[in-house]
Amino acid sequence: MRRAMSFLVAAMVASAALTGCADAGGLDGDLTDEWAAMAAPLPFTPAAGVCQVADFTASVGLAAYAPVGCDLPHRVETVHVGAFTADRATPPALGSPEMRTAFADCDKRAGGYVGDDWRAGRLRLAVAVPTGVGWTAGSRWYRCDLTELNTVEAAATVVTRTGSLRDALKTPSPLRLGCQRTTRDAGRVQRLTPVDCAVAHDAEFVGVWAAPDRPYPKKPEDWVPLYDGCFGVIARYAGVPADAFLRYRSDVVVRPPAAGRWAIGDRGVRCYLWLSDRTVTTSLKGAGPAALPRRTR
């Protein structure tokens, strides 16, 4: 009797176990056949509309990528991230057609981001690309970065700022270039220092002239088109005729991008009206011929 009971209990346990395996709550018992395969890892791509605490670097890898909100102190703001389309083994070089195309796109995007040509402010635009390792791994992006400078003259340094540059030049702003006081040596302007337009000054930022695609100016005659272009900007800004007498109304200071930036396609020349013989205490925007009379010498 004891053996029969033991057999009956064992049979019931086995049956329950088999029943449990057959009814797995809607599962078929195969733990692998319906799991989607894991997607292949995607190449690293940075985000736009974020900021970086560290200074700009021309190539960026994932290990050094540390974005922060632009409400925190930072030195770089990414205004756009685009993509290269050319198939090449290494990141494009500084003066390559690909980099020139990328800079042109960044130039346009940055203007839309800040609300005006970024050169109208104490700003610098630069293009970052993936590291060689990142490029090999499949990254094909370029990053458009803006930084605030303490001056747009030589030996400029980057400013640590708080707050986004979005729409920063849509309205009057301390960032915007305006009236200037010159420092001269042997009659030539060596430096421009921003001042309030109500303070005596002898120069004023009037706008940006887009130079044609030609070699960087080196010889004196190479600079003539830049002066001519900026004189045209002065005429429009001050509201005076762009005729042969314009040079008797005002002198001009031109500030082209550095040679390295010229190579990447930056053709924006900052233009300044310069009064070499007097000072004024107001802006000359739209002032007309009466405010810029012809000089006799």
C-alpha positions as CSV (number, residue, x, y, z in Angstrom):
1,M,0.0,0.0,0.0
2,R,2.8,2.4,0.9
3,R,4.5,1.7,-2.4
4,A,1.3,2.4,-4.4
5,M,0.8,5.7,-2.6
6,S,4.4,6.8,-3.3
7,F,3.9,6.0,-6.9
8,L,0.7,7.9,-7.1
9,V,2.3,11.0,-5.5
10,A,5.2,10.9,-7.8
11,A,3.0,10.6,-10.8
12,M,0.9,13.6,-9.7
13,V,4.1,15.7,-9.2
14,A,5.4,14.8,-12.6
15,S,2.1,15.6,-14.3
16,A,1.9,19.0,-12.6
17,A,5.4,19.8,-13.7
18,L,4.6,18.8,-17.3
19,T,1.4,20.9,-17.2
20,G,3.3,23.9,-15.9
21,C,5.8,23.7,-18.8
22,A,3.0,23.4,-21.3
23,D,1.1,26.5,-20.1
24,A,3.7,29.3,-19.6
25,G,1.3,32.2,-19.5
26,G,1.3,32.7,-23.3
27,L,5.0,32.1,-23.7
28,D,6.2,29.3,-25.9
29,G,9.1,28.4,-23.7
30,D,11.7,29.6,-26.1
31,L,13.5,32.5,-24.5
32,T,15.4,33.7,-27.6
33,D,13.3,33.4,-30.7
34,E,11.2,36.6,-30.3
35,W,13.8,39.0,-28.9
36,A,14.8,41.8,-31.3
37,A,18.5,41.9,-32.2
38,M,20.4,44.8,-30.6
39,A,21.0,47.6,-33.0
40,A,24.5,48.3,-34.1
41,P,26.1,51.2,-32.1
42,L,25.8,54.5,-33.9
43,P,28.8,56.9,-34.4
44,F,29.0,59.8,-31.9
45,T,27.4,63.0,-33.0
46,P,27.4,66.2,-30.8
47,A,24.2,68.2,-30.1
48,A,23.4,71.7,-31.2
49,G,22.1,74.4,-28.8
50,V,24.3,73.4,-26.0
51,C,27.5,74.9,-24.6
52,Q,31.0,73.8,-23.5
53,V,33.0,74.9,-20.5
54,A,36.3,74.1,-22.2
55,D,37.8,76.2,-25.0
56,F,37.2,75.4,-28.7
57,T,39.1,72.6,-30.2
58,A,39.3,71.9,-33.9
59,S,38.6,68.1,-33.5
60,V,36.3,66.6,-30.9
61,G,36.0,63.1,-29.7
62,L,33.4,61.4,-27.4
63,A,35.9,61.2,-24.5
64,A,36.3,65.0,-24.3
65,Y,32.6,65.9,-25.0
66,A,31.0,67.4,-22.0
67,P,28.0,69.7,-22.9
68,V,26.4,71.9,-20.4
69,G,23.3,74.2,-20.3
70,C,24.1,77.6,-21.6
71,D,22.8,79.1,-18.4
72,L,26.0,77.9,-16.8
73,P,29.4,79.6,-17.3
74,H,30.9,78.4,-20.6
75,R,33.3,79.5,-23.4
76,V,31.8,77.8,-26.5
77,E,28.2,77.6,-27.8
78,T,27.2,75.2,-30.6
79,V,24.7,76.8,-32.9
80,H,24.4,74.0,-35.5
81,V,25.6,70.5,-36.4
82,G,25.8,69.6,-40.0
83,A,27.0,66.5,-41.9
84,F,29.8,66.0,-44.5
85,T,28.7,64.1,-47.6
86,A,32.0,63.4,-49.2
87,D,33.4,59.8,-48.7
88,R,37.0,60.1,-47.6
89,A,39.4,58.2,-45.4
90,T,40.3,61.1,-43.0
91,P,38.6,64.3,-41.8
92,P,38.9,67.2,-44.3
93,A,41.8,69.5,-44.1
94,L,41.5,73.2,-43.2
95,G,41.4,74.6,-46.7
96,S,39.7,71.7,-48.4
97,P,36.5,72.2,-50.4
98,E,34.6,70.2,-47.8
99,M,35.7,72.6,-45.0
100,R,34.9,75.6,-47.0
101,T,31.4,74.3,-47.7
102,A,31.0,73.5,-44.0
103,F,32.2,77.0,-43.0
104,A,29.7,78.6,-45.5
105,D,26.9,76.7,-43.9
106,C,28.0,77.6,-40.4
107,D,28.4,81.2,-41.4
108,K,24.7,81.3,-42.5
109,R,23.5,79.3,-39.5
110,A,25.3,81.5,-37.0
111,G,23.8,84.7,-38.5
112,G,20.3,83.2,-38.2
113,Y,21.1,82.1,-34.6
114,V,22.3,85.5,-33.3
115,G,20.0,87.6,-35.4
116,D,22.6,89.4,-37.6
117,D,26.0,88.8,-39.1
118,W,28.0,87.4,-36.2
119,R,30.9,89.7,-37.2
120,A,28.8,92.7,-36.1
121,G,29.5,91.6,-32.6
122,R,32.5,90.5,-30.5
123,L,32.1,87.0,-31.7
124,R,34.2,84.4,-33.5
125,L,32.8,81.4,-35.5
126,A,34.8,78.2,-35.8
127,V,34.2,74.8,-37.2
128,A,35.0,71.6,-35.3
129,V,35.2,68.1,-36.9
130,P,35.5,64.5,-35.5
131,T,38.9,63.2,-34.4
132,G,40.6,60.7,-36.7
133,V,39.4,57.9,-34.5
134,G,35.9,59.2,-34.6
135,W,36.0,59.6,-38.4
136,T,37.2,56.0,-38.8
137,A,34.3,54.9,-36.6
138,G,31.8,56.6,-38.9
139,S,31.4,60.1,-37.6
140,R,30.8,62.6,-40.4
141,W,29.6,65.7,-38.7
142,Y,30.8,69.3,-38.5
143,R,30.0,71.5,-35.5
144,C,29.4,75.3,-35.8
145,D,30.8,77.0,-32.6
146,L,30.5,80.6,-31.5
147,T,32.6,82.2,-28.8
148,E,32.5,85.7,-27.3
149,L,35.8,87.7,-27.4
150,N,36.9,90.6,-25.3
151,T,37.9,92.4,-28.6
152,V,37.9,91.7,-32.3
153,E,41.3,93.3,-32.6
154,A,44.6,91.3,-32.4
155,A,45.4,89.3,-29.3
156,A,41.7,88.7,-28.5
157,T,40.9,86.4,-25.7
158,V,37.8,84.2,-25.1
159,V,35.2,85.4,-22.6
160,T,33.6,83.0,-20.1
161,R,30.0,84.0,-20.4
162,T,26.6,82.9,-19.0
163,G,23.5,82.8,-21.2
164,S,22.9,81.8,-24.7
165,L,23.9,83.8,-27.8
166,R,20.6,83.0,-29.5
167,D,19.1,86.3,-30.8
168,A,22.0,88.2,-29.0
169,L,22.3,90.7,-31.9
170,K,18.6,91.2,-32.7
171,T,18.5,94.1,-30.3
172,P,21.0,96.6,-28.9
173,S,23.6,94.7,-27.0
174,P,27.0,95.2,-25.4
175,L,28.2,92.5,-27.8
176,R,27.5,94.7,-30.8
177,L,30.3,96.7,-32.4
178,G,29.8,100.5,-32.5
179,C,31.7,103.6,-31.9
180,Q,35.5,103.3,-31.5
181,R,38.5,105.3,-30.5
182,T,41.7,104.7,-32.5
183,T,45.3,104.2,-31.4
184,R,47.6,105.4,-34.1
185,D,51.3,105.0,-35.0
186,A,52.9,107.1,-37.7
187,G,49.4,108.1,-38.9
188,R,48.1,104.5,-39.2
189,V,45.4,103.0,-37.0
190,Q,47.0,100.3,-34.9
191,R,44.0,99.5,-32.6
192,L,40.3,100.2,-32.2
193,T,38.8,100.5,-28.7
194,P,35.1,100.5,-28.2
195,V,33.6,103.5,-26.5
196,D,30.1,104.9,-25.9
197,C,29.0,107.0,-28.9
198,A,28.4,109.9,-26.6
199,V,32.1,110.0,-25.7
200,A,34.5,111.7,-28.1
201,H,35.6,109.1,-30.8
202,D,37.0,109.1,-34.3
203,A,35.8,105.8,-35.7
204,E,32.7,103.7,-36.0
205,F,31.9,100.2,-37.1
206,V,29.7,100.4,-40.2
207,G,29.2,96.8,-41.3
208,V,30.7,93.8,-43.1
209,W,31.9,93.6,-46.7
210,A,31.9,90.2,-48.3
211,A,35.2,89.9,-50.2
212,P,35.3,87.8,-53.4
213,D,37.0,84.4,-53.5
214,R,40.6,85.5,-54.2
215,P,44.0,85.0,-52.6
216,Y,44.6,86.6,-49.2
217,P,45.9,90.2,-49.6
218,K,49.6,90.5,-49.2
219,K,50.9,93.3,-51.5
220,P,49.6,96.9,-51.2
221,E,47.6,96.6,-54.4
222,D,45.8,93.5,-53.0
223,W,44.2,95.7,-50.4
224,V,42.6,98.1,-52.8
225,P,39.5,96.1,-53.4
226,L,39.0,95.8,-49.6
227,Y,39.2,99.5,-49.1
228,D,36.8,100.1,-52.1
229,G,34.4,97.6,-50.7
230,C,34.4,99.1,-47.2
231,F,34.0,102.6,-48.6
232,G,30.7,101.4,-50.2
233,V,29.6,100.1,-46.8
234,I,30.4,103.5,-45.3
235,A,28.3,105.3,-47.9
236,R,25.3,103.1,-47.2
237,Y,25.7,103.3,-43.4
238,A,26.2,107.1,-43.2
239,G,23.7,108.0,-46.0
240,V,26.2,109.7,-48.3
241,P,26.8,109.3,-52.0
242,A,29.2,106.5,-53.0
243,D,31.0,108.7,-55.5
244,A,34.5,109.9,-56.1
245,F,34.2,112.5,-53.3
246,L,33.5,109.9,-50.6
247,R,37.2,109.6,-49.7
248,Y,37.2,113.3,-48.9
249,R,34.4,112.8,-46.4
250,S,35.9,109.9,-44.4
251,D,38.8,107.6,-44.2
252,V,38.4,103.8,-43.7
253,V,39.8,101.0,-41.5
254,V,39.5,97.5,-42.8
255,R,39.8,94.4,-40.6
256,P,39.8,91.2,-42.8
257,P,39.9,87.7,-41.2
258,A,43.3,86.3,-40.5
259,A,45.0,84.2,-43.3
260,G,44.0,80.9,-41.7
261,R,40.4,81.9,-41.6
262,W,40.6,83.2,-45.1
263,A,41.7,79.8,-46.2
264,I,38.6,78.1,-44.7
265,G,36.4,80.5,-46.7
266,D,35.8,83.4,-44.3
267,R,35.5,86.4,-46.5
268,G,33.7,88.8,-44.1
269,V,35.7,92.1,-43.8
270,R,34.8,94.3,-40.9
271,C,34.6,97.9,-42.0
272,Y,35.0,101.1,-39.9
273,L,34.4,104.7,-40.8
274,W,37.5,106.7,-39.6
275,L,37.7,110.5,-39.0
276,S,41.4,111.1,-39.2
277,D,41.1,114.8,-38.6
278,R,38.4,115.2,-35.8
279,T,36.2,113.5,-33.3
280,V,32.5,113.4,-32.8
281,T,30.2,112.6,-29.9
282,T,27.4,110.8,-31.7
283,S,26.8,107.9,-34.1
284,L,27.0,108.8,-37.8
285,K,24.5,106.2,-38.9
286,G,22.3,107.8,-41.4
287,A,23.7,111.2,-40.6
288,G,24.0,112.3,-44.2
289,P,26.4,114.6,-46.1
290,A,26.1,117.5,-43.5
291,A,27.7,115.3,-40.8
292,L,30.4,114.1,-43.2
293,P,31.3,117.3,-45.2
294,R,34.0,117.1,-47.9
295,R,37.4,118.0,-46.5
296,T,39.5,120.4,-48.4
297,R,42.7,118.4,-47.9
